[in-house]
């Protein structure tokens, strides 16, 4: 995926920490459970929202079999506005049975 964030300043040396957390579904507890968290850091900022360029990042191989993704960006420990584009994901279980289960869960 491609990412960028607002560092809240005009100083391009203040970078962003883009955090992605993956969860899996626990059928026994019928709840999401944390599987892993990954930090894409440093991510170049978009100071003043001028001449912004997104940075390409790749999910680590451990990001498989997930049911939910959570994403946020922070700058120096504070939440930040972020942008993402062209997120490439696919179904972990692409069988007909799994597809029917996804359809019936609506």
N, C-alpha and C positions, 0 to 999 in steps of 0.2 A: 504494500500500500504506500501511498504518498502522504506525508504529514508535514505540518508546520504549526507554529503557535505564536501567540502574541506575548512578547516578553515584558510588555508594559513600559518599555523604555526605547530610546533611540540608540542604545548601545548594543551593537551586534555581538559583543563578547558575552552578554548575559544569555545563556542558552536555556533551552527547555528540556524537561524530563517528561517524556511521553510514556505513560504506563498502561499496559494492557494486561488484564486479568482474565484468565479462562476458568470456566466452571464446567463441571459434569453433572448430569442428572443421576441422583441416587434413587433407584426404583424402590428400595426398601424403605427409606425415610420419606420418599416422595418430595425431595427437596434438592435444590442445587447445592453442590459442595465445591469448595475451592480446589482447583487442580494446580494452577501455577500463576505466577505474576512475572512479567518481563518489563524491564525498563529500557526504552530506546533513549539513550542519553550519551552525548549531548545532541539535541536537535537544534539546528540553526533557527533563530527566531525570524520574525518578519517585522523589524522595527518600523514604526510609523505606518505600517500597512502599505509601504511603497516598494516596488520592484520585488515582490515576494516570490520566492521559489520554494516549492515543496521538496522534501527530502524523501528518497525512496528507501524503505526499510522492508525487511523480510522477516516473517514470523519464524521463530526457532522451530525445529522439527517436533518438539514436545507439544506443540499446539495442535493436537489431534484428538478426535473423539469428544469434542467440546459441545456443550449445549447452549452456552451463553458466553459472550465476550463483553467485558466492561472496559471502557477507555477513558482516560483523562490526561490532562497535561498540567504540569506545575512548573513555576519559575521561582527559584529560591524558596521552595516550600509552600508557595501560595498557588491556588487554582488559577488556571489560565485558559483563555479562549484558544481553541485549536481548530484546525481544518484537516480533513482527510479526503482522499480521492482514490478511486480505482482500487478498492479493497477486493482482492482475489481470494475467494473462499470456495470450498466445495463441501458436499455432504460427506461425512465420515463413513456412514453406512448408506450406500447407494442402491441397496436391494429393493425389489418391488415391495416386499413386506414392510420395510422401513418407510418407504414413500407413502404407502397406504396409512401407516400409523401417523405420519406427520399430517396428512390430509385430515384424518379423523380427529386430531387433537384441537382443531379450531373451535 
